[in-house]
Amino acid sequence: MNQEASMSINMPDCHLENEEMEILLKNFPDGVIALDLETTGLSPLIDKIIEISAVKVTKNGIDSFNQLINPQIPIPPFTITIHGIRDDMVRNSPTIDKVLPEFMKFIGDLPLIAHNAQFDTGFIVFNLHQEKLGVTKSPIYCSCRLSRKVFNEMPNHKLATVASGLDIEIVNHHRALDDAIASLRIYAHGLLRACDEKKQKQTKNESHILDLSSFDMDKSFEIPDHLELLKEKVHTQEIIEIKYTGGSHKNKFRPVKALSLLPLPAGNVLYGYCFLSKLHKSFLLSKIVDWKTISTKKRIEILRKK
């Protein structure tokens, strides 16, 4: 097995300032882990993990987990332009069924931090379900949600934008280990921005999104048959209309830009931009009773009103 195929668990080239280490261990005395994934797309229910990395901070120091993964499908060209991971780079790497058990040993029950953590969590949970592995009790914190609460001066809350605004260098943006380190440092800076211990606790609580153990692994993670064709619309991030049995527009078609299909504790959802509410929302697949494509003319009209 070559170097790319062997799993890497070691001390990363990760420099944290003393105050960053101190604030993290003050708020997570047993330790904390920042993780990041690179994938073939944005939907945990249909896309594949191609790189998984994590940085663990405990009172004993810093460890890392870093692994390329063979997705067993061609990596789409549009994603290669983002992360630069090509088919030849993962060809001799282990598959997710070999990597995931080792990764779960590495994280244990420690708290997890990720940027847009809902998506990383979705990929982890779906693959745990597919491999019939159990979930841990790890609470999940989102550095993007923290940024929205704390760093109001930022023009947006993308990882690179926030990192740049905080003078945090990302050597290889869109590679999992470097992005995990950046997420960890952003989170530390968010806690440092708090003026006292009470505010730190509030900031931490507001950035918490869920616990891994909140997922019912006995539930079906399948996409309903009548929504199977949504996969294509999500891949192209198309504007469609869905009829939803909940919310203020119950049982009426509403225009949504389909962005992702992902698992949440309440069930599988379509995540997208709702043009009626002008918000990004999660729609339970079990409550989408119908959907339809729209004409180019109508799509243009919707975008003009956005």
ChimeraX attribute file (.defattr): number of C-alpha atoms within 10 A of each C-alpha:
attribute: neighborCount
match mode: 1-to-1
recipient: residues
	/A:1	8
	/A:2	7
	/A:3	9
	/A:4	16
	/A:5	18
	/A:6	15
	/A:7	18
	/A:8	15
	/A:9	17
	/A:10	12
	/A:11	13
	/A:12	18
	/A:13	12
	/A:14	14
	/A:15	11
	/A:16	15
	/A:17	10
	/A:18	8
	/A:19	12
	/A:20	20
	/A:21	19
	/A:22	16
	/A:23	18
	/A:24	22
	/A:25	17
	/A:26	13
	/A:27	16
	/A:28	17
	/A:29	13
	/A:30	14
	/A:31	21
	/A:32	22
	/A:33	28
	/A:34	30
	/A:35	29
	/A:36	29
	/A:37	26
	/A:38	25
	/A:39	25
	/A:40	23
	/A:41	18
	/A:42	21
	/A:43	23
	/A:44	23
	/A:45	21
	/A:46	18
	/A:47	20
	/A:48	23
	/A:49	21
	/A:50	26
	/A:51	24
	/A:52	25
	/A:53	24
	/A:54	30
	/A:55	29
	/A:56	25
	/A:57	23
	/A:58	17
	/A:59	12
	/A:60	8
	/A:61	10
	/A:62	19
	/A:63	18
	/A:64	23
	/A:65	21
	/A:66	22
	/A:67	25
	/A:68	28
	/A:69	28
	/A:70	23
	/A:71	21
	/A:72	14
	/A:73	10
	/A:74	12
	/A:75	21
	/A:76	13
	/A:77	13
	/A:78	11
	/A:79	16
	/A:80	14
	/A:81	10
	/A:82	12
	/A:83	17
	/A:84	15
	/A:85	21
	/A:86	16
	/A:87	18
	/A:88	11
	/A:89	15
	/A:90	21
	/A:91	17
	/A:92	17
	/A:93	24
	/A:94	21
	/A:95	18
	/A:96	23
	/A:97	15
	/A:98	13
	/A:99	17
	/A:100	18
	/A:101	14
	/A:102	13
	/A:103	20
	/A:104	16
	/A:105	10
	/A:106	18
	/A:107	21
	/A:108	13
	/A:109	19
	/A:110	20
	/A:111	22
	/A:112	25
	/A:113	28
	/A:114	28
	/A:115	27
	/A:116	19
	/A:117	23
	/A:118	17
	/A:119	21
	/A:120	23
	/A:121	25
	/A:122	21
	/A:123	23
	/A:124	21
	/A:125	27
	/A:126	20
	/A:127	19
	/A:128	19
	/A:129	19
	/A:130	12
	/A:131	14
	/A:132	12
	/A:133	15
	/A:134	16
	/A:135	20
	/A:136	17
	/A:137	14
	/A:138	19
	/A:139	18
	/A:140	22
	/A:141	27
	/A:142	24
	/A:143	31
	/A:144	24
	/A:145	21
	/A:146	23
	/A:147	24
	/A:148	15
	/A:149	13
	/A:150	16
	/A:151	19
	/A:152	10
	/A:153	11
	/A:154	16
	/A:155	10
	/A:156	14
	/A:157	20
	/A:158	14
	/A:159	22
	/A:160	18
	/A:161	14
	/A:162	23
	/A:163	20
	/A:164	13
	/A:165	15
	/A:166	15
	/A:167	10
	/A:168	17
	/A:169	16
	/A:170	19
	/A:171	11
	/A:172	12
	/A:173	16
	/A:174	19
	/A:175	20
	/A:176	24
	/A:177	30
	/A:178	22
	/A:179	28
	/A:180	29
	/A:181	29
	/A:182	29
	/A:183	29
	/A:184	29
	/A:185	24
	/A:186	25
	/A:187	29
	/A:188	22
	/A:189	23
	/A:190	22
	/A:191	24
	/A:192	18
	/A:193	14
	/A:194	15
	/A:195	9
	/A:196	10
	/A:197	13
	/A:198	10
	/A:199	14
	/A:200	19
	/A:201	13
	/A:202	12
	/A:203	21
	/A:204	19
	/A:205	12
	/A:206	14
	/A:207	21
	/A:208	19
	/A:209	15
	/A:210	18
	/A:211	18
	/A:212	23
	/A:213	16
	/A:214	15
	/A:215	19
	/A:216	17
	/A:217	18
	/A:218	8
	/A:219	11
	/A:220	11
	/A:221	18
	/A:222	12
	/A:223	19
	/A:224	13
	/A:225	8
	/A:226	11
	/A:227	14
	/A:228	11
	/A:229	12
	/A:230	22
	/A:231	19
	/A:232	11
	/A:233	17
	/A:234	23
	/A:235	17
	/A:236	12
	/A:237	17
	/A:238	18
	/A:239	26
	/A:240	20
	/A:241	19
	/A:242	21
	/A:243	18
	/A:244	22
	/A:245	18
	/A:246	13
	/A:247	9
	/A:248	9
	/A:249	13
	/A:250	12
	/A:251	16
	/A:252	14
	/A:253	17
	/A:254	17
	/A:255	23
	/A:256	26
	/A:257	20
	/A:258	24
	/A:259	22
	/A:260	25
	/A:261	28
	/A:262	29
	/A:263	27
	/A:264	22
	/A:265	17
	/A:266	10
	/A:267	16
	/A:268	23
	/A:269	22
	/A:270	22
	/A:271	22
	/A:272	22
	/A:273	18
	/A:274	20
	/A:275	17
	/A:276	13
	/A:277	13
	/A:278	10
	/A:279	11
	/A:280	14
	/A:281	14
	/A:282	17
	/A:283	22
	/A:284	20
	/A:285	20
	/A:286	14
	/A:287	15
	/A:288	20
	/A:289	13
	/A:290	15
	/A:291	18
	/A:292	12
	/A:293	14
	/A:294	13
	/A:295	10
	/A:296	10
	/A:297	8
	/A:298	12
	/A:299	15
	/A:300	10
	/A:301	11
	/A:302	15
	/A:303	10
	/A:304	8
	/A:305	8
	/A:306	9
